């Protein structure tokens, strides 16, 4: 029987919440009315949503989550009420189920960041931002900053996908042409040459060997490709694509510096701010090492120069901010600079990937065309 989670007031005016089982929402309301409860909110729990599975949330949903939750919290609503509104307003039943799970955990006494981490559908960076916001008491401000970061990353990825669409379409079309030639056209020429007793040219023999390999191992290769695709989809750690390590480094710097700036401006000591923002990086230990040096009396710029993953220009910016007693502004400038560098690198990779795919496709198709045409020229010579 479906279960419904409710929030209601009893006869003494005390707010209660719980779960009631009923064949439908009217039945649940009837049961609660018999108990003399005034219902203010009722919604089906996950037991009424059988078959729904939770998946990792895309960037646009991260952005909407941060923006909506920040707006509700800024207006004075508690986290529980904000999550309840998000669950009711979500058009996606899976997303509504995720918000309901978060609501249940928070009502059970868990922190929002802990509930998000256990749910496993939010980015680690967002979980770390929420954790530091809860500790510093500046959760709405940090959520708004996170929304800006997710929006920028989403727009950048959309630009990259747009730049790669045409080359990828051409690649798929070219592969289809190559497979057609390998499986249909080339074998006919092979049979014709065998009847004539002629030796096929070397490029054509190579092409036939490739065609035989594809026909023999096509299904196993397709199966391995499907397994690799699903493994990559489930893999939480990013692939070590050439150039991606430096890109991730810049994004991590932008997140950490932006977070530390917000925390310091909110009155959090620098050492504590660094420890709170450390989980935003895949290697948080280096930021904890920087925090230890600052705790020992080193200036922040000197500690970054010794332990942090920063360049000389960033150290200079931080040093100027420390000397001018405007460290948060210097950190924000460094965060913006790191993000701009990451954007430029992603756009450069997208611009290079397009021509590279077209060149690769042209080379493959050109070899196939030459390998197919050479036997035709030889047959023409034999006829003459």
C-alpha positions in Angstrom: 0.0 0.0 0.0 1.4 3.5 -0.8 2.8 5.6 2.0 2.4 9.3 2.5 4.5 11.7 4.5 2.5 14.4 6.2 3.0 17.5 8.3 0.1 18.5 10.5 -1.0 20.3 13.7 -2.6 18.6 16.5 -5.4 19.9 18.8 -2.8 21.6 21.0 -1.3 23.5 18.1 1.9 21.4 18.0 3.4 20.6 14.6 3.8 16.8 13.9 5.2 14.9 11.0 5.1 11.2 10.1 4.0 8.6 7.6 0.6 7.1 7.0 -0.3 4.2 4.7 -3.5 4.5 2.5 -4.8 3.5 -0.9 -4.6 7.1 -2.0 -4.2 10.6 -0.9 -7.9 11.1 0.0 -7.7 8.0 2.2 -4.6 9.3 3.9 -6.3 12.7 4.6 -9.3 10.9 6.0 -7.2 8.9 8.4 -5.5 12.0 9.6 -8.8 13.8 10.0 -10.0 11.0 12.2 -7.0 11.6 14.4 -8.0 15.3 14.6 -5.0 16.5 12.8 -5.0 19.6 10.6 -2.8 18.7 7.6 -0.7 21.4 6.1 1.4 19.3 3.7 1.2 15.7 2.4 3.2 13.9 -0.3 3.9 10.3 -1.4 7.1 8.8 -0.1 9.5 6.7 -2.1 7.4 3.6 -1.3 4.7 5.1 -3.5 7.3 5.7 -6.3 8.4 2.1 -6.9 10.7 1.5 -9.8 12.3 5.0 -9.7 16.1 5.0 -9.6 18.3 8.0 -8.7 21.1 9.0 -11.0 23.8 11.6 -10.8 22.3 15.0 -11.4 23.4 17.0 -14.5 24.9 20.5 -14.3 21.7 22.4 -15.0 20.0 20.6 -12.1 22.9 21.5 -9.8 22.5 25.1 -10.9 18.7 25.1 -10.3 19.1 23.4 -6.9 21.7 25.9 -5.7 19.7 28.9 -7.0 16.3 27.8 -5.6 17.6 26.7 -2.3 19.6 29.9 -1.8 16.6 31.9 -2.6 14.4 30.1 -0.1 17.0 30.3 2.6 17.6 34.0 2.0 13.8 34.6 2.4 14.0 33.1 5.9 12.7 29.6 5.3 14.3 26.8 7.2 16.1 24.0 5.2 13.3 21.5 5.8 10.6 23.9 4.4 12.8 24.8 1.4 13.4 21.1 0.6 9.7 20.4 0.9 8.9 23.2 -1.6 11.5 21.9 -4.0 10.1 18.4 -3.8 6.5 19.6 -4.5 7.6 22.0 -7.4 9.9 19.5 -9.2 8.3 18.2 -12.4 10.7 15.3 -12.5 9.5 12.5 -10.1 13.1 11.2 -9.7 14.2 14.7 -8.7 11.3 15.0 -6.4 12.2 11.7 -4.8 15.7 12.9 -4.2 14.5 16.0 -2.5 12.2 13.9 -0.3 15.1 11.7 0.7 17.1 14.8 1.6 14.1 16.1 3.6 13.7 12.8 5.5 17.4 12.8 6.5 17.5 16.4 7.5 14.3 15.9 9.6 16.0 12.9 11.2 18.8 15.1 12.5 21.4 14.9 9.7 23.2 17.9 8.2 22.2 18.7 4.7 25.7 18.1 3.4 25.8 14.6 5.0 22.4 13.8 3.5 23.6 14.9 0.0 26.8 12.9 0.3 25.0 9.7 1.3 22.5 10.2 -1.5 25.4 10.1 -4.0 23.8 12.1 -6.8 25.4 15.5 -6.1 28.9 16.6 -7.1 31.6 16.3 -4.4 32.4 20.0 -4.9 28.8 21.0 -4.1 28.8 18.7 -1.0 31.9 20.4 0.2 30.5 23.9 -0.4 27.3 23.1 1.5 29.4 21.6 4.4 31.5 24.7 4.7 28.4 26.9 4.4 26.8 25.1 7.2 29.8 25.4 9.4 30.3 29.1 8.7 26.6 30.1 8.8 26.8 31.5 5.2 25.0 28.8 3.3 22.8 31.1 1.2 25.8 33.1 0.0 27.8 30.0 -0.8 24.9 28.4 -2.6 24.5 31.5 -4.8 28.2 31.4 -5.6 27.9 27.7 -6.4 25.0 28.5 -8.7 27.1 31.0 -10.6 30.0 28.5 -11.0 27.6 25.7 -12.2 26.0 28.1 -14.7 29.3 29.1 -16.1 30.5 25.5 -16.5 27.2 24.5 -18.1 27.4 27.3 -20.6 31.0 26.4 -21.4 30.2 22.7 -21.9 27.3 23.7 -24.2 29.8 25.7 -26.3 32.2 22.8 -26.4 29.4 20.4 -27.5 28.3 22.8 -30.2 31.8 23.0 -31.5 32.2 19.2 -31.7 28.7 18.4 -33.1 29.7 18.8 -36.8 32.9 16.8 -36.6 31.2 14.0 -34.7 28.4 13.8 -37.2 30.9 13.6 -40.0 32.9 11.0 -38.1 29.8 8.8 -37.7 28.8 9.2 -41.4 32.3 8.5 -42.5 32.5 5.3 -40.4 29.3 4.2 -41.9 30.7 4.6 -45.4 33.9 2.8 -44.5 31.9 -0.2 -43.0 29.7 -0.4 -46.1 32.8 -0.5 -48.4 34.5 -3.1 -46.2 31.6 -5.4 -45.9 30.0 -5.1 -49.3 32.1 -3.5 -52.0 35.6 -4.8 -51.3 34.7 -8.5 -51.0 33.2 -8.4 -54.5 36.4 -7.1 -56.0 38.3 -9.7 -54.0 36.2 -12.5 -55.6 36.6 -11.0 -59.1 40.4 -10.9 -58.8 40.4 -14.4 -57.5 38.6 -15.5 -60.6 41.0 -13.6 -62.8 44.0 -15.1 -61.0 45.5 -11.7 -60.3 47.1 -10.5 -57.1 45.4 -7.7 -55.3 47.4 -4.5 -54.6 48.9 -4.1 -51.2 46.5 -1.4 -49.9 43.6 -3.6 -51.0 45.0 -6.7 -49.2 45.5 -4.6 -46.1 41.9 -3.4 -46.4 40.6 -7.0 -46.9 42.5 -8.1 -43.8 40.9 -5.3 -41.8 37.5 -6.3 -43.2 38.0 -9.9 -42.3 39.0 -8.9 -38.8 35.9 -6.7 -38.4 33.6 -9.4 -39.6 35.3 -12.0 -37.3 35.6 -9.8 -34.2 32.8 -7.3 -34.9 30.4 -8.6 -32.3 33.0 -9.1 -29.5 34.4 -5.6 -30.2 30.9 -4.1 -30.1 30.3 -5.9 -26.7 33.5 -4.6 -25.3 32.7 -1.1 -26.5 29.3 -1.3 -24.8 30.9 -2.5 -21.6 33.5 0.3 -21.7 30.8 2.9 -22.3 28.8 1.7 -19.2 32.0 1.5 -17.1 32.8 5.1 -18.0 29.3 6.2 -17.2 29.5 4.6 -13.7 33.1 5.7 -13.1 33.2 8.5 -10.6 36.8 9.5 -11.2 37.5 11.5 -14.5 39.7 10.0 -17.2 43.3 11.2 -17.5 42.8 12.8 -20.9 45.9 14.7 -22.1 45.4 18.3 -21.0 42.5 17.6 -18.6 44.7 17.5 -15.5 45.7 21.1 -15.9 42.1 22.0 -16.6 40.8 20.3 -13.5 43.6 22.0 -11.5 42.4 25.5 -12.6 38.7 24.7 -11.8 39.7 23.4 -8.4 41.7 26.6 -7.7 38.7 28.7 -8.8 36.4 26.8 -6.4 38.8 26.9 -3.4 39.7 30.6 -3.8 36.1 31.6 -4.3 35.0 29.7 -1.2 37.8 30.9 1.0 37.1 34.5 -0.1 33.4 34.1 1.0 34.3 32.5 4.3 37.0 35.1 5.2 34.6 37.9 4.3 32.0 36.3 6.6 34.4 36.5 9.5 35.9 33.0 9.5 39.6 32.8 10.3 41.8 32.0 7.3 43.1 28.7 8.7 39.6 27.5 9.4 38.4 28.8 6.0 41.2 26.8 4.2 40.3 23.6 6.1 36.6 24.1 5.2 37.3 24.7 1.5 39.8 21.9 1.2 37.2 19.2 0.2 36.4 21.1 -2.9 39.8 19.9 -4.3 40.5 16.3 -5.3 43.7 16.6 -3.3 42.6 18.4 -0.1 45.8 17.5 1.8 47.7 20.3 0.1 45.3 22.9 1.4 45.5 21.5 4.9 49.3 21.8 4.6 48.9 25.4 3.6 46.6 25.9 6.6 49.2 24.4 8.9 51.9 26.8 7.6 49.5 29.8 8.2 48.8 28.5 11.7 52.6 28.4 12.3 52.9 32.1 11.4 53.6 32.1 7.7 51.9 34.6 5.5 49.2 33.1 3.2 51.2 34.0 0.0 54.3 32.4 1.3 52.5 29.3 2.4 50.9 29.0 -1.1 54.3 29.5 -2.7 55.7 26.6 -0.7 52.8 24.1 -0.6 50.0 25.3 -2.8 49.3 24.4 -6.5 49.6 28.0 -7.7 51.6 30.0 -10.2 53.8 33.0 -9.5 51.2 35.5 -10.7 48.6 34.1 -8.2 51.1 34.3 -5.4 51.8 37.9 -6.3 48.0 38.7 -6.4 47.5 37.2 -2.9 50.6 39.0 -1.5 49.2 42.3 -2.8 45.9 41.6 -1.2 47.5 40.7 2.2 49.6 43.9 2.2 46.5 46.0 1.3 44.3 44.2 3.9 41.9 43.1 1.2 42.5 39.4 1.0 38.9 38.4 0.0 39.0 40.7 -3.1 42.4 39.3 -4.1 41.1 35.7 -3.7 38.1 36.5 -5.8 40.3 38.0 -8.5 42.5 34.9 -8.4 39.4 32.7 -8.7 38.1 34.6 -11.7 41.5 34.4 -13.3 41.7 30.6 -12.8 38.2 30.2 -14.2 39.0 32.3 -17.3 42.1 30.2 -17.9 40.0 27.0 -17.6 37.5 28.4 -20.1 40.2 29.3 -22.6 41.7 25.8 -22.3 38.4 24.1 -22.8 37.6 26.2 -25.8 41.0 25.6 -27.3 40.6 21.8 -26.8 37.2 22.0 -28.5 38.6 24.0 -31.4 41.5 21.5 -31.9 39.3 18.4 -31.5 37.1 19.4 -34.5 39.9 19.6 -37.1 41.6 16.6 -35.7 38.5 14.4 -36.1 38.0 15.6 -39.6 41.6 14.9 -40.5 41.4 11.5 -39.0 38.2 10.8 -40.9 39.6 12.1 -44.2 42.7 9.9 -43.8 40.7 6.8 -43.2 38.2 7.4 -46.0 41.0 8.3 -48.4 42.9 5.1 -47.7 39.7 3.1 -48.3 39.0 4.9 -51.5 42.5 4.3 -52.8 42.4 0.7 -51.8 39.1 0.2 -53.7 40.1 2.2 -56.8 43.5 0.4 -57.3 41.9 -2.9 -58.2 39.5 -1.1 -60.6 42.4 0.4 -62.4 44.1 -3.0 -62.7 40.9 -4.6 -64.1 40.7 -1.8 -66.7 44.3 -2.5 -67.7 43.6 -6.2 -68.1 40.5 -5.5 -70.2 42.6 -3.4 -72.6 
